[in-house]
Amino acid sequence: MEKEQGEVELSLPIGTEVDLLAARKKTRVYSSEIGFSIKDVVSIVTAVSELSRNVLTYAGSGWLIIR
């Protein structure tokens, strides 16, 4: 999938517990920077946390890509 002009992508590896923490932190910062409300940021970070945990638990490793 091609990115449109001005589109930003956040790509994070998921393979360790440390990666889960980094994914949460980077998602929180990224979501805030692009203008989501605090309530929405919490919801986004919660979803990222659950998805990342599932990647680690069931697949062993993978990538989190946020567009």
C-alpha positions as CSV (number, residue, x, y, z in Angstrom):
1,M,0.0,0.0,0.0
2,E,1.5,3.4,-1.0
3,K,1.5,6.2,1.4
4,E,-0.1,9.5,0.4
5,Q,1.8,12.7,0.6
6,G,2.1,13.8,4.2
7,E,1.0,10.5,5.6
8,V,3.1,9.2,8.5
9,E,3.7,5.6,9.5
10,L,4.8,4.3,12.8
11,S,6.5,0.8,12.5
12,L,7.5,-1.0,15.7
13,P,8.9,-4.5,16.2
14,I,7.1,-6.7,18.7
15,G,9.3,-9.6,20.0
16,T,9.9,-8.9,23.7
17,E,8.3,-7.5,26.8
18,V,10.4,-4.3,26.3
19,D,8.9,-3.9,22.8
20,L,5.4,-3.9,24.4
21,L,6.4,-1.1,26.7
22,A,8.0,0.8,23.8
23,A,4.9,0.3,21.6
24,R,2.6,1.8,24.3
25,K,4.9,4.8,24.9
26,K,5.5,5.6,21.2
27,T,1.8,5.1,20.4
28,R,0.8,7.5,23.3
29,V,3.3,10.2,22.0
30,Y,2.3,9.8,18.4
31,S,-1.4,9.8,19.0
32,S,-1.1,13.0,21.2
33,E,1.1,14.7,18.6
34,I,-1.4,14.2,15.8
35,G,-4.2,15.7,17.8
36,F,-6.2,12.9,19.4
37,S,-8.0,13.8,22.7
38,I,-6.7,12.3,26.0
39,K,-9.7,10.0,26.1
40,D,-9.0,8.8,22.5
41,V,-5.3,8.4,23.2
42,V,-6.1,6.1,26.2
43,S,-8.4,4.0,24.0
44,I,-5.8,3.8,21.2
45,V,-3.0,2.8,23.6
46,T,-5.2,0.2,25.2
47,A,-6.0,-1.3,21.8
48,V,-2.3,-1.3,20.8
49,S,-1.3,-2.9,24.1
50,E,-3.9,-5.7,23.7
51,L,-2.9,-6.3,20.0
52,S,0.8,-6.2,20.8
53,R,0.4,-8.7,23.7
54,N,-1.5,-11.0,21.3
55,V,1.3,-10.8,18.7
56,L,3.9,-11.7,21.4
57,T,1.7,-14.5,23.0
58,Y,0.4,-16.2,19.9
59,A,2.8,-15.4,17.1
60,G,6.0,-14.9,19.1
61,S,7.0,-11.8,17.2
62,G,5.8,-9.4,14.5
63,W,5.4,-5.8,13.7
64,L,3.0,-3.1,14.8
65,I,2.3,-0.6,12.0
66,I,0.2,2.4,12.6
67,R,-0.9,4.6,9.7
